[in-house]
Amino acid sequence: MTVNHASVLTKDYFIAYLKLIMNSREYTLVEAKEFAFDFFFKGDMEHYDTSTWLQFEKAIKELDKTISKIEV
């Protein structure tokens, strides 16, 4: 996925990105989050922009709710 450093990436972008990681690598959400932090953000939550990081966190929360509903 190509990233433009000038724009804020959306929650939906990160939902798709995290799902791709989870499906292709058979990772849990926690593992996908750690992978994205290391690989995508290069271990720095401000690597792109604080707004992008906040969208990433929103995506994680939404996926966590979705996964929790499926498991119940």
C-alpha positions in Angstrom: 0.0 0.0 0.0 1.4 3.3 -1.1 1.4 6.1 1.5 1.4 9.8 0.8 3.2 11.6 3.7 1.2 14.8 3.1 -2.3 13.4 3.9 -3.9 11.9 7.0 -4.8 8.2 6.5 -8.3 7.3 7.5 -9.7 4.8 10.0 -11.1 2.8 7.1 -7.6 2.6 5.5 -6.2 1.1 8.7 -9.1 -1.3 9.1 -8.3 -2.7 5.7 -4.6 -2.7 6.4 -5.0 -4.5 9.8 -7.4 -7.0 8.3 -4.9 -7.7 5.5 -2.2 -8.3 8.1 -4.4 -10.6 10.2 -5.6 -12.6 7.2 -2.3 -13.0 5.3 -0.2 -13.7 8.4 -2.8 -15.3 10.6 -2.2 -12.8 13.3 -4.5 -11.7 16.1 -5.4 -8.1 16.4 -2.7 -7.6 19.0 -0.1 -9.1 16.8 -1.3 -7.1 13.8 -1.1 -3.9 15.8 2.4 -4.6 16.9 3.4 -5.5 13.4 1.9 -2.3 12.0 3.6 -0.2 14.7 7.0 -1.7 13.9 6.7 -2.0 10.1 4.3 0.9 9.1 5.1 3.5 11.8 8.7 2.4 12.1 8.3 2.2 15.9 7.3 5.9 16.1 3.7 6.9 16.5 4.4 10.3 15.1 6.2 8.9 12.0 3.5 10.3 9.8 1.4 12.6 11.9 -0.5 12.6 15.2 -3.8 12.6 13.3 -2.8 9.5 11.4 -2.0 7.8 14.6 -5.4 8.7 16.1 -7.1 7.2 13.0 -5.0 4.0 13.6 -6.2 3.8 17.2 -9.8 4.3 16.1 -9.4 1.4 13.6 -8.1 -0.8 16.3 -11.0 0.0 18.7 -13.5 -0.7 15.9 -11.9 -4.0 14.9 -11.7 -5.0 18.6 -15.5 -4.4 19.0 -16.2 -6.3 15.8 -14.0 -9.3 16.8 -15.5 -9.3 20.3 -19.0 -9.6 18.9 -18.0 -12.4 16.6 -16.4 -14.4 19.5 -19.5 -14.1 21.8 
